[in-house]
Amino acid sequence: MTKDKFPPEWDDSDDTVGKKAREDAVKHYEDAHYRQEFTPNPADASMMGHNQIVWLQNECKRLVKERDEMRKEVDRVKLENNNLYTRVADALEVNEHHQNLNGKLQTRLTEVEEENTKLHTHLDKQIEAARKAGM
């Protein structure tokens, strides 16, 4: 970020940490389309520090509010995610139960089909024997 983004009164060449924080805040300020044209008036030079502090305080308040909203959103998403995991676990349990039940039903169906085939064969033999006996 270039120096011309800051008013000359804000130049703290020896304060690199504070300068970086201000640069980041100003970059965010500009990126969010909040920047208002700033033309310092030499007569108001004594107020530059105050304006800077007020702007940073407002920016901090906005960022704290944004952070709190993001935390709420994260909590909401975590809760939703937890609920979805619970629903998936329940669905898997039901699926396992249904597979077990379907396996038992398939086994019983096979037994009934075999029994039906035996009964059919037995009845065919009885009918054939009755026909031969002259009924």
N, C-alpha and C positions, 0 to 999 in steps of 0.2 A: 504494500500500500504506500502510496507516495505521500510526502509531507504536505502537499498542497491540499489534501483532504481535510486537514486540521487548520483552525485559525492559528495565526502566529503566536498568540498568547499561550497556546496549549503546548508549545514545544518544550518537552522535557527530555532532551537528548541523553541525559545521564540516567534517567529512570526507565530502563528497558522493560521491566516487568509491567509497570503501570502503563507505559506506552503501548505495549503489546495488548494489554487488556482493553485499553481505549480503542486501539485499532480494530480489535475484534468486535467490540460493541458498535463502533461506527460502521463497520462492514455489514454487520447484521442490520443495523438501522437503515443503511442504504439498500441492501438486498430486499428488505421487506417493504420498500417504497414508502418509508416513513420520513425520509430525509426532507427537511424543509431548507429552503435556501438560507444560508447563513452568511451574512455580510457584516463582519465586525465593524463597529463604529469606534474610532479611536477615543471618543469622549466616554464611551462605556467600557473602557479597558479594565476598570476596577471590578466590573460585574462579570467578566469572563469566567473567573473561577467559580463564582456562585452559579452561573448558568450551566457550567459544566457539571457541577455537583448535582444540581436539580435534574438535569437530563439523565445523569447516571443513576440517581435515585429512582427516577421514573422507569428507566430501563430495567433496573433491578427488580422493581415491583412487578413489572410486566413479565420478566423472566421467571420470577417466583410463581406468579399465577400460572404461567404456561407450564412450569415444572409440575405444579400441583395437578393441573389438568391431565398432564401426561401420566403422572403416577396413578390417577384415578382410572385412566384408560388402560394402563398396564394391569391394574388390579382387576378391572372388568374382564379383560382378555384372559388373564390367568384363571379367573372363576369360570368363564365360559369354556376354556380349555379343559379344566378339571371336570366340568359337567360332561363334556364330550367324551373324555376318557372313561368316565363312569358309565355313560350310555354304551360305549363300545364294549366295555367289560360285561355289562348286562346282556348285550346282544350276543356276544360270544358264548356266554353261559347258556342262553336260550338255544343258540345254534347247536351247542354240544348236546344239550338235552334232546333236541329234535333229532339229531343224528342218531343218538342212542335209541330213541323211540322208533325211528324209521328202520334201524337195523333189526330191532325186535319184531316189528311188523313184517319186514321182508322175510324173516325166518319163519314166522307163523304162516304167512302166505304160501311159502314153499311147502310147509307141512300140509296145509289144507289142499293145495294142488295135488300133492302126492296121494293124500287120502282120497281125494276125489277121483283120481286115476284108478286107484285100487278098487273103489266102489263101482266105478264104471265098468271095469274089467270083470268084477264079480257078478254084477247084474247082467252083463252080456253073456257070461257063461250060463247063468241061471235061465235066461230067456232062450238061449240056444238049446239047453237041455230040455226045457219045457216043450219046445217046438219038435224036438226029436221024439219026445214021449207022446206026441199027438195032441197036444192042447191046441 
